[in-house]
Amino acid sequence: MSQNSTPVLALGMHRSGTSFLASLLAGLGVHMGESLLAPDAGNPRGYFEELSILAFHKKLLSTRMGNAQTRADFLPRAGFSPAWSDEERAEAKALIAKLARPGFWGWKEPRSCLFLPQWLELLPDARCVAVFRHPLEIYYSFLKRGDWSALFAPESIFEACAMYNESIMAAREAAPERFMVLDAAIAFRDISALSQKLASFLGMEAPDLSSLPKFATEEFSSLGIVPEQHELMSHVYPGAGWTYERMQAIAEQAAPFASDCDAAPLPPALMDPINAAAAADRENHPSGKGRIQLGQAIIDAFCLNLPQERISNLRSNIAAKVEAEHAKLAAERDEYIGLFEKYKTMYENYFEAWKGSDRTLTETRLWIDSDLKPKIDRWRKQLQDAGIAYEE
């Protein structure tokens, strides 16, 4: 790659501030992609996420999921291998060729963390800016967005926090000069200072501060995590706690824990059963990736500085959306089955009446091309959009 062309990767776990970081890089002059994911209610200021990279990562994960369809689409199943096949590597090279340009260019797509060694091998000149956030803040952000994972697979969020940050730390250890690591809780407090640090790290000229995006503090709320809450979360999700602490250690500047908050105090007697459950869990999961049975109740009662009514309402909203989507898909399925039975009967009648005739073949082909194929294509797209692996 030309010396006048510098790739820049914005890295981090989902809901950790990667979108704002990407918008800031774009404001500094980094071209963040050809076709970006449109803003929506979950990210009204935009994702700054290159669609071709997103589709590529989702395909990579889908081919590695097998029949495990209940996992969140940002977390691989156990035994996940990030290694690329020759075909996948060739597709990645083609994506780079499409996106590369003189000057600063790159992308933000959180799943890049899962395939970071492969990307960095293809991009030896890449500069990486990683941002992180406390796992409890991330979990709450998933709740606010209405993500089904926060309701049906909360452990997947904490496991993903650990996996994404582990990947960032491993890549940084191999080449620390290529990385800048930011604690969102403190880095985003002073956008002018952060912009100047980013420009210096990337080798840019001094930024024009008037052209930079505004940081919406109301959209990036803080729970005010105190040390006792972090300790408790670390008992429940040790991987998430450990990687957060390690990311703090390598950050440009780490935000301190809050000194006090409105959370209920932790009764000393509560820690005894938690410690016992955590010890038993570690015996059953020596790798430290297990999840103790008390997990979600502990998160709800002591680790989120929010009224329980607020948490219940957020979960109820998610459940209602899932129920509505399920009803819609069930109705479409019933319509499809009804039409299939109808056309099947029609076909059988035609077949009996016009066996072997050109009219039967012509009308059958017309039905298949004009009605059946579009329906199959629609169902196939729904499965692909949901990241569900299937066989035809």
C-alpha positions as CSV (number, residue, x, y, z in Angstrom):
1,M,0.0,0.0,0.0
2,S,1.2,3.5,-0.8
3,Q,2.9,5.6,1.9
4,N,0.2,8.2,1.2
5,S,-2.6,5.8,2.1
6,T,-3.2,5.1,5.8
7,P,-5.9,2.6,6.9
8,V,-7.6,3.5,10.2
9,L,-9.7,0.9,12.2
10,A,-12.1,2.1,14.9
11,L,-12.4,-0.9,17.3
12,G,-14.5,-1.8,20.3
13,M,-17.4,-3.7,21.7
14,H,-20.9,-2.8,20.5
15,R,-22.5,0.1,22.4
16,S,-19.2,1.2,23.8
17,G,-18.9,4.5,21.8
18,T,-17.5,3.2,18.5
19,S,-20.1,5.1,16.5
20,F,-19.2,8.4,18.0
21,L,-15.5,7.6,17.7
22,A,-16.1,6.8,14.0
23,S,-18.0,10.1,13.5
24,L,-15.1,11.9,15.1
25,L,-12.6,10.2,12.8
26,A,-14.7,11.2,9.9
27,G,-14.7,14.8,11.1
28,L,-11.0,14.7,11.2
29,G,-10.8,13.6,7.6
30,V,-10.8,9.8,7.7
31,H,-13.0,8.4,4.9
32,M,-15.1,5.8,6.8
33,G,-16.6,4.0,3.8
34,E,-18.5,4.0,0.6
35,S,-22.0,3.1,1.8
36,L,-22.8,3.5,5.5
37,L,-25.5,1.9,7.7
38,A,-28.4,4.3,8.0
39,P,-29.2,6.0,11.3
40,D,-32.1,4.6,13.3
41,A,-33.7,4.8,16.7
42,G,-30.8,2.8,18.3
43,N,-28.3,5.3,16.8
44,P,-30.0,8.5,15.7
45,R,-26.7,10.2,14.8
46,G,-25.6,7.4,12.6
47,Y,-23.5,4.2,12.9
48,F,-20.7,5.3,10.5
49,E,-20.5,1.6,9.6
50,E,-19.5,0.4,6.1
51,L,-22.2,-2.0,4.9
52,S,-19.9,-4.2,2.9
53,I,-17.7,-4.8,5.9
54,L,-20.8,-5.5,8.1
55,A,-22.1,-8.0,5.5
56,F,-18.8,-9.7,5.3
57,H,-18.4,-10.1,9.1
58,K,-22.0,-11.4,9.4
59,K,-21.3,-14.0,6.7
60,L,-18.1,-15.0,8.5
61,L,-20.0,-15.6,11.7
62,S,-22.9,-17.3,10.1
63,T,-20.7,-19.9,8.4
64,R,-19.1,-20.6,11.8
65,M,-22.4,-20.9,13.8
66,G,-23.5,-24.2,12.5
67,N,-27.0,-25.0,14.0
68,A,-26.4,-22.7,17.0
69,Q,-29.2,-20.2,16.2
70,T,-29.8,-18.9,19.7
71,R,-26.6,-16.9,20.2
72,A,-26.4,-13.2,19.6
73,D,-25.1,-12.3,16.2
74,F,-22.1,-10.5,17.7
75,L,-20.8,-13.5,19.7
76,P,-19.4,-16.7,18.2
77,R,-20.2,-20.1,19.6
78,A,-17.7,-22.1,21.7
79,G,-14.7,-23.3,19.6
80,F,-14.9,-20.4,17.3
81,S,-12.0,-20.2,14.8
82,P,-11.3,-16.7,13.3
83,A,-9.0,-18.2,10.6
84,W,-10.1,-17.4,7.1
85,S,-10.4,-19.8,4.2
86,D,-8.7,-18.9,0.9
87,E,-12.0,-17.7,-0.5
88,E,-12.7,-15.5,2.6
89,R,-9.2,-14.0,2.4
90,A,-9.7,-13.2,-1.2
91,E,-13.0,-11.5,-0.4
92,A,-11.3,-9.4,2.3
93,K,-8.6,-8.3,-0.1
94,A,-11.3,-7.3,-2.6
95,L,-13.0,-5.2,0.1
96,I,-9.8,-3.5,0.9
97,A,-9.2,-2.7,-2.8
98,K,-12.6,-1.2,-3.0
99,L,-12.3,1.0,0.1
100,A,-8.6,2.0,-0.1
101,R,-7.8,5.5,-1.3
102,P,-5.0,8.1,-0.9
103,G,-5.0,9.8,2.5
104,F,-6.7,8.4,5.6
105,W,-9.5,5.8,5.1
106,G,-10.9,2.9,7.1
107,W,-14.0,1.6,8.8
108,K,-15.8,1.0,12.0
109,E,-17.6,-2.4,12.5
110,P,-17.3,-3.9,16.0
111,R,-17.0,-7.5,14.7
112,S,-13.7,-6.4,13.2
113,C,-12.3,-7.3,16.7
114,L,-13.2,-10.9,16.2
115,F,-11.0,-11.1,13.1
116,L,-8.4,-8.5,14.0
117,P,-5.2,-10.6,13.4
118,Q,-6.5,-11.4,9.9
119,W,-7.2,-7.8,9.1
120,L,-3.9,-6.5,10.5
121,E,-2.0,-9.0,8.4
122,L,-3.6,-7.6,5.3
123,L,-3.2,-4.0,6.5
124,P,0.4,-3.8,7.8
125,D,0.2,0.0,7.9
126,A,-3.1,0.2,9.7
127,R,-3.6,2.5,12.8
128,C,-6.1,1.2,15.3
129,V,-8.1,3.3,17.7
130,A,-10.0,1.2,20.3
131,V,-12.6,2.5,22.7
132,F,-14.0,0.6,25.7
133,R,-16.7,1.1,28.3
134,H,-17.7,-0.6,31.6
135,P,-19.7,-3.8,30.8
136,L,-22.6,-2.7,32.9
137,E,-22.9,0.5,30.9
138,I,-22.8,-1.6,27.8
139,Y,-25.5,-3.9,29.1
140,Y,-27.7,-0.9,30.0
141,S,-27.2,0.5,26.5
142,F,-28.4,-2.7,25.0
143,L,-31.5,-2.5,27.3
144,K,-32.2,1.1,26.2
145,R,-31.9,0.2,22.5
146,G,-34.4,-2.7,22.9
147,D,-32.0,-5.4,21.9
148,W,-33.3,-8.9,22.3
149,S,-30.0,-10.1,23.7
150,A,-30.5,-8.0,26.8
151,L,-33.7,-10.0,27.5
152,F,-33.0,-13.5,26.3
153,A,-29.2,-13.8,26.4
154,P,-27.8,-11.2,28.8
155,E,-24.7,-13.4,29.4
156,S,-23.8,-13.0,25.7
157,I,-23.3,-9.3,26.2
158,F,-20.8,-9.8,29.1
159,E,-19.1,-12.7,27.3
160,A,-18.7,-10.5,24.2
161,C,-17.2,-7.7,26.2
162,A,-14.5,-10.1,27.3
163,M,-13.9,-11.6,23.9
164,Y,-13.7,-8.3,22.0
165,N,-11.4,-6.6,24.5
166,E,-9.2,-9.7,24.7
167,S,-8.7,-9.6,21.0
168,I,-7.8,-5.9,21.1
169,M,-5.3,-6.4,23.9
170,A,-3.7,-9.4,22.1
171,A,-3.2,-7.4,18.9
172,R,-1.9,-4.4,20.8
173,E,0.6,-6.5,22.7
174,A,2.1,-7.6,19.4
175,A,2.4,-4.0,18.0
176,P,1.6,-1.4,20.7
177,E,2.7,1.5,18.5
178,R,-0.2,0.8,16.1
179,F,-2.8,1.3,18.9
180,M,-4.5,4.1,20.8
181,V,-6.9,2.8,23.5
182,L,-9.5,5.1,24.9
183,D,-11.7,4.9,28.0
184,A,-15.0,6.4,26.7
185,A,-16.0,7.5,30.2
186,I,-13.3,10.0,30.3
187,A,-12.0,10.4,26.6
188,F,-15.4,11.8,25.4
189,R,-15.5,14.5,28.1
190,D,-13.2,16.8,26.2
191,I,-13.7,16.4,22.4
192,S,-11.2,19.1,21.6
193,A,-8.4,17.4,23.5
194,L,-9.3,14.0,22.2
195,S,-9.3,15.3,18.6
196,Q,-5.9,16.7,18.9
197,K,-4.6,13.4,20.4
198,L,-6.2,11.5,17.5
199,A,-4.7,13.8,14.9
200,S,-1.2,13.4,16.5
201,F,-1.5,9.6,16.7
202,L,-2.6,9.3,13.1
203,G,-0.1,11.9,11.8
204,M,-2.6,14.4,10.7
205,E,-2.5,18.2,10.7
206,A,-4.0,20.1,13.6
207,P,-7.8,19.6,13.3
208,D,-10.4,22.3,12.6
209,L,-12.4,22.0,15.8
210,S,-15.4,23.8,14.3
211,S,-16.1,20.9,11.9
212,L,-16.2,18.2,14.5
213,P,-19.4,16.4,15.6
214,K,-20.9,17.3,19.0
215,F,-20.9,14.7,21.7
216,A,-24.5,14.0,23.0
217,T,-24.0,13.3,26.6
218,E,-27.7,12.5,27.1
219,E,-27.3,9.6,24.6
220,F,-24.3,8.2,26.4
221,S,-25.6,8.0,30.0
222,S,-23.4,7.0,32.9
223,L,-24.5,4.7,35.7
224,G,-21.8,5.9,38.1
225,I,-20.3,2.5,38.8
226,V,-18.7,2.2,42.2
227,P,-15.9,-0.3,43.1
228,E,-18.2,-2.6,45.0
229,Q,-20.5,-3.0,42.0
230,H,-17.5,-3.7,39.7
231,E,-16.3,-6.3,42.2
232,L,-19.7,-8.0,42.3
233,M,-20.1,-8.0,38.5
234,S,-16.6,-9.6,38.3
235,H,-17.8,-12.4,40.5
236,V,-20.6,-13.1,38.2
237,Y,-18.8,-12.4,34.9
238,P,-15.1,-12.8,35.7
239,G,-13.9,-12.4,32.0
240,A,-15.7,-9.1,31.6
241,G,-14.4,-7.7,34.8
242,W,-10.8,-8.8,34.2
243,T,-10.6,-7.5,30.6
244,Y,-12.1,-4.1,31.7
245,E,-9.4,-3.7,34.3
246,R,-6.7,-4.6,31.8
247,M,-8.1,-2.1,29.2
248,Q,-8.0,0.6,31.9
249,A,-4.4,-0.2,32.5
250,I,-3.4,0.4,28.8
251,A,-5.8,3.3,28.1
252,E,-4.5,6.8,27.4
253,Q,-6.3,7.8,30.6
254,A,-8.7,5.7,32.7
255,A,-11.8,7.0,34.3
256,P,-12.0,6.4,38.1
257,F,-14.9,4.6,39.6
258,A,-17.6,6.7,41.1
259,S,-17.2,7.5,44.8
260,D,-20.9,7.2,45.6
261,C,-24.2,6.6,43.9
262,D,-27.9,5.8,44.6
263,A,-27.4,2.1,44.4
264,A,-28.5,0.0,47.3
265,P,-25.5,-0.8,49.6
266,L,-24.2,-4.4,49.4
267,P,-25.1,-6.3,52.5
268,P,-22.0,-8.2,53.8
269,A,-24.1,-11.4,54.0
270,L,-24.8,-11.2,50.3
271,M,-21.2,-11.8,49.3
272,D,-21.0,-15.3,51.1
273,P,-23.4,-17.1,48.7
274,I,-22.0,-15.2,45.8
275,N,-18.4,-16.3,46.6
276,A,-19.5,-19.9,47.1
277,A,-21.4,-19.9,43.8
278,A,-18.5,-18.3,42.0
279,A,-16.0,-20.9,43.5
280,A,-18.3,-23.8,42.4
281,D,-18.7,-22.3,39.0
282,R,-14.9,-22.0,38.5
283,E,-14.5,-25.7,39.4
284,N,-17.0,-26.5,36.7
285,H,-15.5,-24.0,34.2
286,P,-11.7,-23.9,34.8
287,S,-11.3,-21.5,31.8
288,G,-13.1,-18.8,33.8
289,K,-15.8,-18.4,31.1
290,G,-18.7,-19.8,33.0
291,R,-21.6,-17.9,34.5
292,I,-22.9,-18.6,38.0
293,Q,-26.6,-19.2,38.5
294,L,-27.2,-16.0,40.5
295,G,-26.0,-13.9,37.6
296,Q,-29.0,-12.0,36.3
297,A,-30.7,-11.4,39.6
298,I,-27.4,-9.9,41.0
299,I,-27.1,-7.7,37.9
300,D,-30.6,-6.4,38.4
301,A,-30.6,-5.9,42.1
302,F,-27.2,-4.5,42.7
303,C,-25.2,-3.7,39.6
304,L,-27.5,-1.3,37.7
305,N,-28.1,2.1,39.4
306,L,-31.6,2.3,38.2
307,P,-35.1,1.9,39.7
308,Q,-36.3,-1.7,39.2
309,E,-39.4,-0.3,37.5
310,R,-37.2,1.2,34.8
311,I,-35.5,-2.1,34.1
312,S,-38.8,-3.9,34.1
313,N,-40.3,-1.5,31.6
314,L,-37.3,-1.8,29.3
315,R,-37.5,-5.6,29.3
316,S,-41.3,-5.4,28.8
317,N,-40.8,-3.2,25.7
318,I,-38.3,-5.7,24.3
319,A,-40.6,-8.6,24.9
320,A,-43.5,-6.8,23.3
321,K,-41.5,-6.1,20.1
322,V,-40.4,-9.7,20.0
323,E,-44.0,-10.9,20.4
324,A,-45.2,-8.6,17.6
325,E,-42.4,-9.7,15.3
326,H,-43.2,-13.4,16.1
327,A,-46.9,-12.8,15.3
328,K,-46.0,-11.1,12.0
329,L,-43.7,-14.0,10.9
330,A,-46.3,-16.6,12.1
331,A,-49.0,-14.9,10.0
332,E,-46.7,-14.8,7.0
333,R,-45.8,-18.5,7.5
334,D,-49.5,-19.4,7.7
335,E,-50.2,-17.4,4.6
336,Y,-47.4,-19.2,2.8
337,I,-48.6,-22.6,3.9
338,G,-52.2,-21.8,2.9
339,L,-51.1,-20.6,-0.5
340,F,-48.8,-23.6,-0.9
341,E,-51.7,-26.0,-0.2
342,K,-54.0,-24.1,-2.6
343,Y,-51.5,-24.2,-5.4
344,K,-50.6,-27.8,-4.7
345,T,-54.2,-28.7,-5.1
346,M,-54.5,-26.6,-8.3
347,Y,-51.4,-28.2,-9.7
348,E,-52.6,-31.7,-8.9
349,N,-55.9,-30.9,-10.7
350,Y,-54.1,-29.5,-13.7
351,F,-51.8,-32.4,-13.8
352,E,-54.6,-34.9,-13.8
353,A,-56.5,-33.0,-16.5
354,W,-53.5,-32.1,-18.7
355,K,-50.9,-34.8,-18.1
356,G,-47.9,-34.1,-20.2
357,S,-49.4,-31.2,-22.0
358,D,-47.5,-28.0,-22.9
359,R,-50.2,-26.0,-21.1
360,T,-49.5,-27.8,-17.8
361,L,-45.8,-27.2,-18.0
362,T,-46.2,-23.5,-19.0
363,E,-48.6,-22.7,-16.2
364,T,-46.5,-24.6,-13.6
365,R,-43.4,-22.7,-14.7
366,L,-45.4,-19.4,-14.5
367,W,-46.5,-20.2,-11.0
368,I,-43.0,-21.1,-9.8
369,D,-41.4,-18.0,-11.4
370,S,-44.0,-15.4,-10.5
371,D,-45.2,-16.5,-7.1
372,L,-43.3,-19.3,-5.5
373,K,-39.7,-18.1,-6.1
374,P,-40.3,-14.5,-4.8
375,K,-41.7,-16.0,-1.6
376,I,-38.7,-18.3,-1.2
377,D,-36.4,-15.4,-1.9
378,R,-38.1,-13.3,0.8
379,W,-37.8,-16.1,3.4
380,R,-34.2,-16.6,2.5
381,K,-33.5,-12.9,3.0
382,Q,-35.2,-12.9,6.4
383,L,-32.9,-15.8,7.5
384,Q,-29.8,-14.0,6.1
385,D,-30.7,-10.7,7.8
386,A,-31.2,-12.6,11.1
387,G,-27.8,-14.2,10.7
388,I,-29.3,-17.7,10.8
389,A,-27.4,-20.5,9.1
390,Y,-29.6,-22.8,7.0
391,E,-29.4,-25.4,4.3
392,E,-31.5,-25.5,1.2
